[in-house]
Amino acid sequence: MTNELIDTHQHLWVMSERAYSWIAPEYGPLYDDFTPERLAPEIPASGVTGSVLVQAGDTYEDTFYMLDVAANSDFVQGVVGWIPFDRPNEARAAIETFKKNPYFKGVRNLTHDYSNPKYESDDAWILRPAVLETLAMVEKAGLSFDYVSIKPEHTKNVVTLANNFPNMKIVVDHFAKPPIAAKEMEPWASSMAEIAVFPNVYAKLSGLNTASDLANWKVSDWQPYVDFMVKTYGAQRVMMGGDWPVIVLGNNYAEIWQAQVEVISKFSEEEQSWMRHKTAKAFYKLG
């Protein structure tokens, strides 16, 4: 088995340089600058060989920053950036601009950021007509779509999206935050199974420590959720992400990756290869 291990969910933010609407002082250690230089010392112990940067701000500034990092890094292989989903005419121009950059692979909006008035605490914001108009362009441009779901009401929107845009690859970030801390499966499992029937829907094994009891979680706490997802989606539609720096609320980068490699170790070598790197390469069209 190759040693390749791709982190499909790495954030960067430099609050001293640009705005991030959701990061507030009460987030403690996250209220800080997180640069590639800060992560670099932790990478060797993690075993990760490459990454995809994912937007952390609904701004062009955040996306241009990530593209600049990618262009000057041997580690970063792709960028999931921001375009204004609810402003289709502007989004069209943004897609045309960003598509020229070989690192630009997909799009995301912080649709779980309900402190931001633009989302109006609307669980179905992603299904608004203007947003669907933009996502049609995303599909046509051959870009992927990262979707943030933190409860079943968000997940059910994927049924409409997957039906409407069968040629757009959709990945649900962080397994849609399963209720690991509560040691429950429902209604999470049913909602994830409902969208698994669509072949263009994928899932990220990422961010599970912040869905767990932060102080006391064990890899065995994650196992039933990972087992369910691999059984339901197949390894070819599951990829792994580190979710740095959000994970620093409880752990460091190497600890998370040791846990994620361990939680998939029971699967076949072929299945592990898909989750470690093959799914990521196919989904994000990495070189």
N, C-alpha and C positions, 0 to 999 in steps of 0.2 A: 504493500500500500504506500502510495506517495505520501510524503510529509506535508504536502500543501494543506494550508488551513486558512480560509479566507474569512475575515471579519466583515460581514455585510452590513454592520450597523455601528459605525464609529462617528461620533459627533466631535466637533470642535467649536468652541466659542471664545471670543476675546471681547469681553464686556467693556474693556477700556477703549475699544475701537468702534464697536457698533452695538445697536440695540437688540435685545432679546426679550420680547414682551412678557414671557412667562417666568423668567428666572428672577425670583424675589429673595430678599435677605433671609427670609424664614427657611429657605432651602439650605441654609448652612454652607457646607463645603462646596456646593454647586455654584454659589454666588462668588465666582472667581474666574480667572482666565484659564482656559484649557487649550493649549497649543500642541502642535505635533512634537515640539521639543520636550514638552512635559511628559508625553506618553512614551517617547522613544526609549528611555531606560527600562521600561516595563515589558517591551515587546519580546526580547529574547527569551525570557522565562515563560512567556505565554505560548510559544510555539506558533504564533500567527505569522503567516508569510505575506499577507497582503490585505488590503481593506477597501471598503466602499464607504465614502463619507456621505452622511445623511443630514439634510437641512435641520437646523435647530432654531431658525428664525424665518418668519414669513416676509423675507426681504430679499431684494436683489443683492444687497451688500453681503449677506451671508453666503449666497450662492457663488458670487464672484470670488470671495475669499477662499471657499473650498476648491474652486477650479484653479486658483493660483497655487494653492498647496499641492494639488494633484500634479500640476505641471512641473513642480520642483521636487517631486518625491518619487523614489523608487518603490515605495510601500503602497501608496494609494493607487488603485486601479480604476476607480470610477466614482462618480458623484451623483447623488440624488438631490436635485435642487428644487427651488421654489419658482413657481409661476403663479400669477393671480387667478386662481380657479374661477372666481366669481366675476371676472372681467374678461370675457372671451376675446374681445378685439385686441386688448393689450396682451393677453396670453398668446395669441397667434404670433405677434411680433416677438415675444420673448422666446417662444419655441424656435422660430426661425433663426434667432440670434444664437441661442444656446446649442442648437443642433450642430452648428459648425464646429463645436468643441468636441474632440474625440472622447473626452472624459465624461461628458454629460450623458448619463444613461437613463435617468428616470426623474419623476417628480413626486412631490409630497407637499401637503399643507398641514399645519398644526391644528387639525380639525377637532382635537381633544382639548384645545386650549380655551376653555369656556370663560376664563377671565378676560379674554379678548372680546370686546363687544361685537366684532364683525361676525362672530359665529352665533350670537344671540342664544346661547345655550340650546341650540337646535340639534337634536340627535340625528336628524335627517338632512342636515345642511348640505352634505355631499350629493344629495339627490335634487337639489334646486336646478331649475332649467338652465341657468347661466353656467353652472358648474358642469352639468352634463354636456353642454355645448363645448366647453373647454376640453373635457375628457375625450370627446370624439376626436379632437385634434391631436391629443396625446396618443391615442390609438393609431391614427393615421400616420403620425410621425415615427411610429415604431418604438416609442419610449415606454418604459414600465411605470407602474404606479404603486407607491408604498402607501398603505392605508393604516391609520392609527385607530384602533378600536379598543376601548377600555371597558366596555360592557356589551351585553347581548343586543341592546338596541342599536348600537353602532354596527355590530357584525351583520345584522340582518340586511343592512343596506347593500352588502356585497352581492346579494342575490340579484338585485336590480342592476348593479354595475356589471356583473359578470355576464348577465343576459344581454345587456345593451351593447357591451364592448367585448365580444368573444375573442377578438384578436389582440386585446390589451392584457399583458401579463400583470396580475395584481398580487401583491404580497401583503399579508396581514402581519404587521409588526408585533413582536413580543408574544406570539401565540394569543393575541388579544387579552393578555393579562389574566391567566387562569386563577381561580381562587385557591391558590396553594396554601396561603396562611390559614385559611378556614378548613383546609383538607376536604374540600367539596369538589364535585365534578359538574354538577348541574347548577344553573342552566347553561353554563359555558360549553360543555361537551356537545350538547344538542345543537347549539348555535354554530359551532365550528364544523360539525358534521353536515349541517344543512348546506354550507357553502363549499364543502369539499367535493361535492358532485360536479362542480364546474372545473374542467381541466386547466383553465387559465388562472386558477386561484392557488397561491402558494402560501407558505407560512414561515415565519422566522422564529427559530429557537433562540431567544434573546431576552434580556431584561427579566429573567425569572427570579433573580435574587430580590428585586424590589417588589415582587408579587408574593414573596415568602415572608416568614417571620425573620426580619432582617438580622436579629441578634442570634438566632438559634437554628437556622435552616441547615439541612443536610442534603446531599445529592439524592438520597433515597426519597426525600420529599418531592423532588421533581419527577422521579421516574414514572409514576402512573400517568402524568400529563404528557410526557415525551412519548411514552409507549402508545398512548391513545392517538397522538398526532401522527406518528410514523405509520401506525396501522391504518389510520383513516385517510391520510394524504399520500402515503408512500414516500420513501426517502428522496425520490426524484423531485418532490415538491416541498422539501424542507431544507432550509439553509440556516446557518448559525451566525449570530451577531453578538458583539461584545457589549453594546450599549454604554461604552465609555463616553463621557465621565459620569453618567447617571448612576452607574453601579458603585461609585465611590461612597454613596450613602451607606454602603455596608461592606464593601470588599474592594480589593485592588484587581487590576486587569488580569494578572497571572492566576489569581485564585479563581476568578470566574471562568477562565478558559480551561483550567485543570478540571473544574466541575463539569463543564460542558462536554469536554472530551470523554470524561468518565461516564456521563449519563448516556452517551451513545455507544459505549464500548461493547455492549451486549449484542449489538446488531452485526450483521455480516460485514466483511471488509468492503464489499461493493456498496452496501447501504451507507457505511461510514464515509466512503469516498464521495458519494453524492452529497451528504450533509456537510462534509468538510469543505468541498470546493466545487464539485461538478454542477450542483444545482445553481450555485452563485454565478458560475461562468455562463451557464445557459440562460439564466433569467436576465442578468444584467449585460449580456453580450460582452463579457470581458475578454481581453486579448489572450 
